[in-house]
Amino acid sequence: MSEKDHKVSRRQFLTYTLTGVGGFMAAGMIMPMARFALDPALKAGAASDFVYVCDEAELTEEPQKFSFSFDQVDAWYESEVSRDAYIYIRNNEVTALSAKCTHLGCTVAFDTQEEYPNQFYCPCHFGRFDTNGINIEGTPPQRPLDAYEVKVEDGKVYLGSIYQRT
C-alpha cells in the first residue's frame, strides 16, 4: 500500500499522537494546581460563629473594652486571632463596636482625652468618634466605627462577624 491510499499520512499521525499525549500530560499537571488554588473559593461559606465575650451583668451604658479571641481558618492556615470590642447598653440593647479606627486601623480608646470627654479617640491621627461610634466631622475618619453582630443568650454576650456601618 502506498502513502496515497491512506487518508492520514505518517507525519499527520505522529503529529496527532504527540499533540494528544502532550495535551493529556499538560492537563495532568494543571488540574491539581487549579484544584489547589480554587478549593478554598469553592467551599461553601460557613455561617457566622458567635464567640462568648462577657456576661450581660458586666455591661453599663458607658462603653467598656473587652478582649476576646477565636480560631480563624484562612485557606490552609489555622490561627488564633485576638480582637477588642467596646460593648455597652444603648436603648436597652447591647451594642458592640470595633476598637479599630476606620481611618488607618489604629486602636481607639474611650474617654481618655480631657478635651474630648465621652468620645472615642484615635491617638495616631487624632480621629474622634462620638459615644455611638459615629465619626466626628473634621477629623480623619470618613465613616463610623465598625460594629459586631451581637447575640445575648442566658445572660451571656456573644459576638459574631464584624460589619461596616455607613
C-alpha positions in Angstrom: 0.0 0.0 0.0 1.2 3.4 -0.9 1.0 6.5 1.2 -1.6 7.9 -1.3 -4.1 5.2 -0.3 -4.0 6.3 3.3 -6.2 9.2 4.4 -3.7 10.1 7.2 0.0 10.3 6.5 2.6 9.0 8.8 3.6 12.6 9.6 0.0 13.6 10.4 -0.5 10.5 12.6 2.7 11.3 14.5 1.6 15.0 14.9 -1.9 14.0 16.2 -0.4 11.4 18.6 2.2 13.7 20.1 -0.4 16.6 20.4 -2.8 14.3 22.2 -0.2 12.9 24.6 1.2 16.4 25.3 -2.4 17.7 26.0 -3.0 14.9 28.4 0.3 15.5 30.2 -0.4 19.2 30.4 -3.9 18.6 31.8 -2.4 16.1 34.3 -0.1 18.9 35.6 -2.5 21.8 35.5 -5.6 20.2 37.1 -4.1 19.5 40.5 -2.7 23.1 40.6 -6.0 24.6 39.6 -7.8 22.5 42.2 -5.3 23.5 44.9 -5.8 27.2 44.0 -9.6 27.2 43.7 -10.5 24.8 46.5 -10.9 27.5 49.3 -13.0 29.6 47.0 -15.3 26.7 46.1 -16.0 25.7 49.7 -19.4 26.9 50.9 -19.2 29.8 53.3 -19.9 28.9 56.9 -22.5 30.7 58.9 -21.1 33.3 61.3 -19.8 31.7 64.5 -20.5 33.6 67.7 -17.9 33.9 70.4 -18.6 34.3 74.1 -17.2 37.7 75.3 -18.7 38.6 78.7 -21.8 38.4 80.9 -24.6 40.9 80.3 -24.4 41.9 84.0 -20.9 43.4 83.4 -22.2 45.9 80.9 -23.1 49.6 81.6 -24.3 52.5 79.4 -20.7 53.6 79.1 -18.6 51.6 76.6 -16.1 49.2 78.1 -13.3 47.4 76.3 -13.4 43.6 76.2 -10.8 41.4 74.6 -11.7 38.0 73.0 -10.1 35.5 70.7 -11.3 32.9 68.2 -9.8 30.4 65.8 -9.6 31.5 62.2 -9.1 29.3 59.2 -7.6 31.1 56.2 -7.4 28.7 53.3 -4.9 26.2 54.6 -3.7 28.1 57.7 -5.3 28.0 61.1 -4.5 30.6 63.7 -5.9 32.1 66.9 -6.9 35.8 66.4 -7.3 38.3 69.2 -9.7 41.2 68.9 -11.0 44.1 71.1 -14.5 45.4 71.2 -16.3 48.2 73.1 -19.5 46.8 74.4 -22.3 48.8 76.1 -26.0 49.0 76.5 -27.8 51.6 74.4 -31.6 51.9 74.3 -31.9 48.6 76.3 -29.9 46.9 73.5 -26.4 45.5 73.7 -24.1 47.3 71.2 -20.6 46.2 70.3 -18.2 48.4 68.4 -14.8 47.6 66.9 -11.8 49.1 68.7 -10.1 49.7 65.4 -10.1 53.2 63.8 -11.6 53.3 60.4 -9.0 55.7 59.2 -5.8 53.7 59.3 -6.6 50.9 61.8 -5.1 52.2 65.0 -6.7 51.2 68.3 -9.1 53.8 69.7 -9.7 54.5 73.4 -12.9 55.7 75.0 -13.0 58.8 77.3 -9.2 59.2 77.7 -8.8 62.8 76.5 -9.9 65.6 78.8 -10.6 68.0 75.9 -12.9 65.3 74.3 -14.9 63.7 77.1 -17.2 60.8 76.3 -15.7 60.2 72.9 -13.6 57.5 71.2 -10.2 58.9 70.4 -7.6 57.6 68.0 -4.1 58.8 69.0 -2.5 58.0 65.6 -4.1 60.9 63.6 -6.4 62.5 66.2 -9.5 60.8 64.9 -12.6 61.1 67.1 -16.0 59.3 67.3 -19.0 60.1 69.5 -20.4 57.6 72.1 -22.3 55.8 69.4 -19.1 55.3 67.3 -20.1 57.9 64.6 -17.2 59.8 63.2 -16.9 63.5 64.1 -16.8 65.8 61.2 -13.4 67.5 60.6 -11.4 64.5 61.8 -9.6 62.0 59.6 -12.0 59.0 59.8 -14.5 59.1 56.9 -17.0 56.5 58.3 -18.2 55.3 61.7 -16.6 52.6 63.8 -17.4 49.1 62.5 -19.9 47.0 64.6 -20.2 43.4 65.6 -23.3 41.2 65.3 -24.5 40.7 68.9 -26.4 37.8 70.4 -27.4 37.6 74.1 -28.5 34.2 75.5 -28.9 33.3 79.1 -27.3 36.5 80.3 -24.1 35.9 78.2 -23.0 38.2 75.4 -21.7 36.6 72.2 -20.2 38.5 69.3 -20.4 37.4 65.6 -18.9 38.8 62.5 -18.0 42.4 62.1 -19.7 44.7 59.6 -19.2 48.2 58.2 -21.6 51.0 59.1 -22.2 53.9 56.8 
